[in-house]
Amino acid sequence: MQSDWIWGLVGGGLIGLAGAVLLLGNGRIMGASGILGGLLTKGGEATARIERLVFVACVIAVPALLHYGANVSVEAEVTSNLGLLLGAGLLVGLGTRLANGCTSGHGVCGISRLSLRGLLATILYIGAGAATVAVMRHLFGAFS
Amino acid sequence: MTRLIVAALSGGLFGAGLFLSGMTNPAKVQGFLDLSRAWDPTLIFVMGGALIPMAIAWQMTAGRVPLMGGQFPAPPRTEFDRKLILGSVLFGVGWGLVGLCPGPAIASLSYQGVSGALFFIAMLCGMQLSPHVSIQLDRSTANA
C-alpha cells in the first residue's frame, strides 16, 4: 500500500522518541532483547528490574489498547507451524542475547551513535534473514 | 518513582511505534527480507524514522547526565567478537523464519494469539540458553 511508508516513518519516529526518552531520562539503552533478558537473569538492583518490568508491561499494553480499545486494526498473521515458531523463537532469543542486542538495541540505538558493533550486527542479521527467506522460498516454496 | 514514569512513557511510545509502523506484521518484515519479488521497503522507513530522534538524543548526552540521575552508557565497545557475529547470524535466521524480532514479539502479544505466545515462550527459552552457549564459546576460544 502507498501509505505504508508514511506509517513506517511515523511509527519509526515514535520508536526513536521512545529510545530518546529512556536514554535522556533514565540513562538506559532501549534494547528490547536486553530489557527482556535482564528480567530473566537473577540478581541486579531491584529498581532496575522494576523499571524493565514497567517498560515491558507498557510495550504490551499500548498496542492492546490501540487494538481493542481504539479499534485500530492491524494486519498481523503469524505462522501456525509449531516447529517454525519454536525453532525461530529459540534462535531469536539465543542469538540476540549472545550478540547483546537486536533490532532496537544494535539497530536503532547502536547505529544512531555510530557504533560499529551495532552496524555489523545489523548487516549480519539482515543478511542472514534475507538468506533464510530466500532458502525458504526457493527450496521449500514458502510464502507462495 | 519518576524513573518508573520515564520507563512507562518510553515503553508506551515504543509499543505504539511498533504497532503503527506495521512491524508487528511478520509479512511486512519478510517482505523486506525477500528481495526476489515486490520488495517491501517499509522497514527502511521505520529504521530511518527511528534513527533521527535517537541520533539527536545521543548528541544531547554530551557533557550532561540523565535527567533522573546516574550516568549515561559508556561509549560503544569496538571489538568484533564471535558472540556478536554468531549471535547476530542466529538471530537473523530466526527473524527470517517467522518475521518477528523481540520488540514486535512483545508488542503483539495481546493480539497474536497462541502462535505469538508460543514464539514468545520459545524466545525466552533461547535467552535462558544464552549464558550456557556463551560459556562454551569462551572455553573454545581459550583453548584455541
Interface residues (C-beta under 8 A of the other chain):
Chain A: D4 W5 I6 W7 G8 L9 V10 G11 G12 G13 L14 I15 G16 L17 A18 G19 A20 V21 L22 L23 L24 G25 N26 G27 R28 I29 M30 A32 S33 L36 G37 L40 T41 T47 I50 E51 R52 V54 F55 V56 A57 C58 V59 I60 A61 V62 P63 A64 L66 H67 Y68 V72 V74 E75 A76 E77 V78 T79 S80 L82 L84 L85 L86 G87 A88 G89 L90 L91 V92 G93 L94 G95 T96 R97 L98 A99 N100 C102 T103 S104 H106 G107 V108 C109 G110 I111 S112 R113 S115 L116 R117 G118 L120 A121 T122 L124 Y125 I126 G127 A128 G129 A130 A131 T132 V133 A134 M136 R137 H138 F143
Chain B: R3 L4 V6 A7 A8 L9 S10 G11 G12 L13 F14 G15 A16 G17 L18 F19 L20 S21 G22 M23 T24 N25 P26 A27 K28 Q30 L33 D34 L35 S36 D40 P41 T42 L43 I44 F45 V46 M47 G48 G49 A50 L51 I52 P53 M54 A55 I56 A57 W58 M60 T61 V65 P66 L67 M68 G69 G70 Q71 F72 P73 P76 R77 T78 E79 F80 K83 L84 I85 L86 G87 S88 V89 L90 F91 G92 V93 G94 W95 G96 L97 V98 G99 L100 C101 P102 G103 A105 I106 A107 S108 L109 S110 Y111 Q112 G113 V114 S115 G116 L118 F119 F120 I121 A122 M123 L124 C125 G126 M127 Q128 L129 S130 P131 V133 S134 L137
